[in-house]
Amino acid sequence: MKLSREVKTGLIVILGILCVIFGYSYLKASSIFDDSKTLYAVYNNIGGLQPGTEVVINGFSVGNVNSIRFKDDTGKLLVTFSVSSDFEFSKNSRAELYDTGIIGGKGIQIIPVFDNSPMVKSGDTLKANIKPGLTALVQEKLTPLQLKVEGAVSNADSLLMNFNDVLDDPTKRELRQSIAGLNALVRSFQVSANAMNELLADNKTQLDSSIKNINTTSANFAKLSESLAEVDLAKTIKNLEATITNLNSLLGKIQNGEGSLGKLTNNDELYNNLSNASRELDLLLQDFRLNPKRYVNVSVFGKKQKEYELPEDDPAAKNDN
């Protein structure tokens, strides 16, 4: 069947109209036969969000951004996006604007909420919030660090200025002299160390012998401690305690006047008698020394011995009186 020119022209026009519609839908990232829900979110700043950007839930693409326009004179932006009807969530869910990559790019992710509120439907406006990106986080962290670095640099500059003021010409000369003296001291220590090394090298044999003697002494002490450990110290201490107990008992008896030694110790009359006897014996010996004729009477050739006359200063007579 042969088509007329008018029919061909009509088909071409219809085909062109369909192509325009499909092209417009493609540019808007929406399908003509799509049954997705159309939702809205209001942002103060979208950070470069573009129409056609994917909308995701838990990283899974569920729709696209349809359009972006100013909401009113306040400058807020109304973002229109579509979400597949396959996934249901509460109208209290949030539409969060986030960075899709390190070098830039913005996207919308739905933070679904499952509560007793009604499920979201086409035409609802979700709560909007913006997730800080890497650049914002870095700037947030670097700003206090920048302030600290600037303060440190300022303090370092002040410190260097004060240090330059302190290091005047006399101070520099004294500092050089101190460093020179320190170098001389180090050299002196080095000479002393070399002398000490030579001394140790010359007396190495004697040092080795002394160390061996110390080791031998330590071994002898160890043997002595082992010998003391083997001695029955408990038995010795027990015997010593018994001896001390007996000694205490004996001293107690002596103090109480029991036994011969106790009676001798506690008898005052015996002490007085012994004291008087000692005194009389002393007087007797003194009298014998001074007046031997009183005690010895010797007759030579039958001559009559003279009768003993008592001296006037006789100590015995004085004591008798």
C-alpha positions as CSV (number, residue, x, y, z in Angstrom):
1,M,0.0,0.0,0.0
2,K,1.4,3.3,-1.0
3,L,1.3,6.1,1.4
4,S,0.5,9.6,0.4
5,R,2.8,12.5,0.9
6,E,0.5,14.0,3.6
7,V,0.5,10.7,5.6
8,K,4.3,10.6,5.5
9,T,4.5,14.2,6.6
10,G,2.1,13.5,9.5
11,L,4.1,10.4,10.6
12,I,7.3,12.4,10.5
13,V,5.8,15.2,12.6
14,I,4.5,12.7,15.2
15,L,7.9,11.0,15.3
16,G,9.6,14.3,15.8
17,I,7.2,15.2,18.7
18,L,7.9,11.9,20.4
19,C,11.7,12.4,20.0
20,V,11.4,15.9,21.6
21,I,9.4,14.5,24.5
22,F,11.8,11.6,25.1
23,G,14.8,13.9,24.8
24,Y,13.3,16.3,27.3
25,S,12.6,13.5,29.7
26,Y,16.1,12.2,29.3
27,L,17.6,15.6,29.9
28,K,15.5,15.9,33.0
29,A,16.6,12.4,34.1
30,S,13.0,11.2,34.4
31,S,11.1,8.6,32.5
32,I,7.6,9.3,31.0
33,F,6.3,5.9,32.2
34,D,7.9,6.1,35.6
35,D,5.7,5.8,38.6
36,S,8.3,7.2,41.1
37,K,7.2,9.5,43.9
38,T,8.1,13.2,43.5
39,L,9.6,14.7,46.7
40,Y,11.0,18.0,47.7
41,A,13.7,19.4,50.0
42,V,14.8,22.9,50.8
43,Y,18.4,23.9,51.2
44,N,20.2,27.1,52.0
45,N,23.2,26.1,49.8
46,I,23.3,23.1,47.5
47,G,27.1,23.3,46.8
48,G,26.9,22.7,43.1
49,L,24.2,20.1,43.0
50,Q,23.0,19.5,39.4
51,P,19.7,18.2,37.9
52,G,20.0,14.5,36.9
53,T,22.2,13.7,40.0
54,E,21.3,10.3,41.5
55,V,19.4,10.0,44.7
56,V,20.5,7.0,46.8
57,I,19.4,5.0,49.9
58,N,22.2,3.2,51.6
59,G,24.4,3.7,48.5
60,F,21.7,2.2,46.1
61,S,20.4,4.4,43.4
62,V,16.6,4.9,43.8
63,G,16.0,8.1,41.8
64,N,17.2,11.4,40.3
65,V,17.2,15.1,40.9
66,N,14.6,16.6,38.6
67,S,14.9,20.3,39.1
68,I,16.4,23.1,41.3
69,R,14.9,26.5,41.7
70,F,14.6,29.4,44.2
71,K,11.8,28.9,46.6
72,D,11.2,32.5,47.6
73,D,12.9,35.8,48.1
74,T,15.0,34.4,51.0
75,G,17.3,32.8,48.6
76,K,16.5,29.2,49.7
77,L,16.6,26.5,47.0
78,L,13.8,24.0,46.4
79,V,15.2,20.7,45.1
80,T,12.7,18.4,43.4
81,F,13.7,14.8,43.1
82,S,12.0,11.5,42.3
83,V,12.3,8.3,44.4
84,S,11.3,4.8,43.3
85,S,8.1,3.5,44.9
86,D,9.6,0.1,45.6
87,F,11.0,1.2,48.9
88,E,8.7,2.6,51.6
89,F,9.9,4.9,54.5
90,S,8.4,7.4,56.9
91,K,7.8,11.0,56.0
92,N,10.1,11.9,58.9
93,S,13.1,10.7,56.9
94,R,15.8,13.1,55.9
95,A,17.2,14.2,52.5
96,E,20.9,14.7,53.2
97,L,23.2,16.6,50.8
98,Y,26.7,14.9,50.7
99,D,29.9,14.9,48.8
100,T,30.0,12.2,46.1
101,G,33.8,12.4,45.7
102,I,37.0,13.8,47.0
103,I,37.5,16.4,44.2
104,G,33.9,17.6,44.4
105,G,30.3,16.8,43.4
106,K,27.2,16.8,45.4
107,G,24.4,14.2,45.7
108,I,21.4,13.5,47.8
109,Q,21.0,10.4,50.0
110,I,17.8,9.5,51.8
111,I,18.3,8.7,55.5
112,P,15.2,6.5,56.0
113,V,13.2,6.5,59.2
114,F,10.9,3.7,60.2
115,D,8.4,4.8,62.9
116,N,4.7,5.1,63.4
117,S,4.4,8.2,61.2
118,P,2.7,8.0,57.8
119,M,4.7,6.7,54.9
120,V,6.1,9.2,52.5
121,K,4.0,10.0,49.4
122,S,4.4,12.0,46.2
123,G,4.5,15.7,47.0
124,D,5.9,15.5,50.5
125,T,8.8,17.7,51.6
126,L,11.5,15.9,53.5
127,K,13.7,17.4,56.2
128,A,16.9,18.6,54.7
129,N,20.4,18.6,56.2
130,I,23.9,18.9,54.8
131,K,26.7,16.5,55.7
132,P,30.1,18.2,56.1
133,G,32.4,17.2,53.3
134,L,36.1,16.4,53.4
135,T,37.0,20.0,52.6
136,A,34.8,21.4,55.3
137,L,36.2,18.9,57.9
138,V,39.7,19.7,56.9
139,Q,39.1,23.4,57.1
140,E,37.4,23.0,60.5
141,K,40.4,21.1,61.8
142,L,43.0,23.2,60.2
143,T,41.6,26.6,61.3
144,P,42.5,26.1,65.0
145,L,45.8,24.6,63.9
146,Q,46.5,27.6,61.7
147,L,45.7,30.0,64.6
148,K,48.1,28.0,66.9
149,V,50.8,28.0,64.2
150,E,50.4,31.8,63.7
151,G,50.7,32.3,67.5
152,A,53.7,30.0,67.7
153,V,55.4,31.9,64.9
154,S,54.7,35.2,66.6
155,N,56.1,33.9,69.9
156,A,59.1,32.6,68.1
157,D,59.7,35.9,66.4
158,S,59.4,37.7,69.8
159,L,61.8,35.1,71.4
160,L,64.4,35.6,68.6
161,M,64.2,39.4,69.1
162,N,64.7,39.0,72.8
163,F,67.5,36.5,72.2
164,N,69.2,39.0,69.9
165,D,68.9,41.7,72.5
166,V,70.5,39.4,75.1
167,L,73.3,38.4,72.8
168,D,75.1,41.7,72.7
169,D,78.9,42.0,72.0
170,P,80.1,41.4,75.6
171,T,77.8,38.4,76.0
172,K,79.1,36.9,72.7
173,R,82.7,37.3,73.8
174,E,81.9,35.6,77.1
175,L,80.1,32.8,75.3
176,R,83.0,32.2,73.1
177,Q,85.3,32.1,76.1
178,S,83.0,29.6,77.9
179,I,82.9,27.4,74.8
180,A,86.7,27.5,74.6
181,G,87.0,26.6,78.3
182,L,84.5,23.8,77.8
183,N,86.7,22.4,74.9
184,A,89.7,22.6,77.1
185,L,87.8,20.7,79.9
186,V,86.8,18.0,77.4
187,R,90.4,17.6,76.2
188,S,91.5,17.3,79.9
189,F,88.9,14.6,80.4
190,Q,90.1,12.8,77.3
191,V,93.7,12.9,78.6
192,S,92.5,11.5,82.0
193,A,90.6,8.8,80.2
194,N,93.6,7.8,78.2
195,A,95.8,7.7,81.4
196,M,93.1,5.6,83.1
197,N,93.1,3.2,80.2
198,E,96.8,2.8,80.3
199,L,96.7,2.3,84.1
200,L,94.1,-0.5,83.7
201,A,96.1,-2.1,80.9
202,D,99.3,-2.1,83.0
203,N,97.5,-3.6,86.1
204,K,95.2,-6.0,84.3
205,T,96.9,-9.0,85.9
206,Q,96.6,-7.6,89.4
207,L,92.9,-6.7,88.8
208,D,92.2,-10.2,87.5
209,S,93.9,-11.6,90.6
210,S,91.9,-9.3,92.9
211,I,88.6,-10.3,91.2
212,K,89.5,-14.0,91.5
213,N,90.2,-13.4,95.2
214,I,86.8,-11.7,95.6
215,N,85.1,-14.6,93.9
216,T,86.9,-17.1,96.2
217,T,85.9,-15.0,99.3
218,S,82.3,-15.0,98.1
219,A,82.4,-18.8,97.6
220,N,83.8,-19.2,101.2
221,F,81.1,-17.0,102.6
222,A,78.5,-19.1,100.7
223,K,79.9,-22.2,102.2
224,L,79.9,-20.6,105.7
225,S,76.3,-19.6,105.3
226,E,75.5,-23.1,104.2
227,S,77.2,-24.5,107.2
228,L,75.3,-22.1,109.5
229,A,72.1,-23.2,107.8
230,E,72.9,-26.8,108.5
231,V,73.4,-26.2,112.3
232,D,70.4,-26.9,114.5
233,L,69.9,-23.3,115.6
234,A,66.5,-24.1,117.1
235,K,68.0,-26.7,119.5
236,T,70.9,-24.3,120.4
237,I,68.4,-21.5,121.1
238,K,66.2,-23.8,123.2
239,N,69.2,-24.9,125.3
240,L,70.2,-21.3,125.7
241,E,66.7,-20.4,126.9
242,A,66.8,-23.3,129.4
243,T,70.2,-22.1,130.7
244,I,68.9,-18.5,131.1
245,T,65.8,-19.9,132.9
246,N,68.0,-21.8,135.3
247,L,70.2,-18.8,135.9
248,N,67.2,-16.6,136.6
249,S,65.9,-19.2,139.0
250,L,69.3,-19.4,140.8
251,L,69.6,-15.6,141.1
252,G,66.0,-15.5,142.4
253,K,66.9,-18.0,145.1
254,I,70.0,-16.1,146.0
255,Q,68.0,-12.9,146.3
256,N,65.4,-14.6,148.4
257,G,68.1,-15.9,150.8
258,E,67.7,-19.5,149.9
259,G,70.8,-21.8,150.1
260,S,74.3,-21.1,151.5
261,L,75.1,-18.4,148.9
262,G,71.8,-16.7,149.5
263,K,72.3,-16.7,153.3
264,L,75.8,-15.3,152.8
265,T,74.5,-12.6,150.5
266,N,71.5,-11.6,152.6
267,N,72.9,-12.1,156.2
268,D,74.0,-8.6,157.5
269,E,75.2,-10.0,160.8
270,L,77.6,-12.3,159.0
271,Y,78.9,-9.4,157.0
272,N,79.4,-7.3,160.2
273,N,81.2,-10.2,161.9
274,L,83.5,-10.7,158.9
275,S,84.1,-6.9,158.8
276,N,85.0,-6.8,162.5
277,A,87.2,-9.9,162.2
278,S,89.1,-8.4,159.3
279,R,89.6,-5.2,161.3
280,E,90.8,-7.0,164.4
281,L,93.2,-9.1,162.3
282,D,94.6,-5.9,160.8
283,L,95.1,-4.4,164.2
284,L,96.8,-7.6,165.4
285,L,99.2,-7.6,162.5
286,Q,99.9,-4.0,163.0
287,D,100.6,-4.5,166.7
288,F,102.8,-7.5,165.9
289,R,104.8,-5.4,163.6
290,L,105.2,-2.6,166.0
291,N,105.6,-4.6,169.3
292,P,107.1,-8.0,168.4
293,K,108.4,-8.4,172.0
294,R,104.8,-8.7,173.2
295,Y,104.5,-11.9,171.3
296,V,108.1,-13.3,171.2
297,N,110.1,-13.7,174.5
298,V,113.7,-14.9,173.9
299,S,116.3,-15.5,176.7
300,V,119.9,-15.5,175.7
301,F,122.4,-17.3,178.1
302,G,119.8,-17.7,180.9
303,K,119.4,-13.9,181.2
304,K,116.0,-12.9,182.4
305,Q,113.9,-11.4,179.8
306,K,112.8,-7.9,180.5
307,E,109.1,-7.5,181.2
308,Y,107.3,-6.0,178.3
309,E,106.2,-2.5,178.8
310,L,103.1,-1.2,177.0
311,P,103.9,1.8,174.8
312,E,101.9,4.9,175.3
313,D,100.9,5.2,171.6
314,D,99.9,1.5,171.3
315,P,97.1,1.4,168.7
316,A,95.6,-1.7,170.3
317,A,95.3,0.1,173.6
318,K,93.6,3.0,171.9
319,N,91.1,0.7,170.2
320,D,90.5,-1.1,173.6
321,N,89.7,2.2,175.2
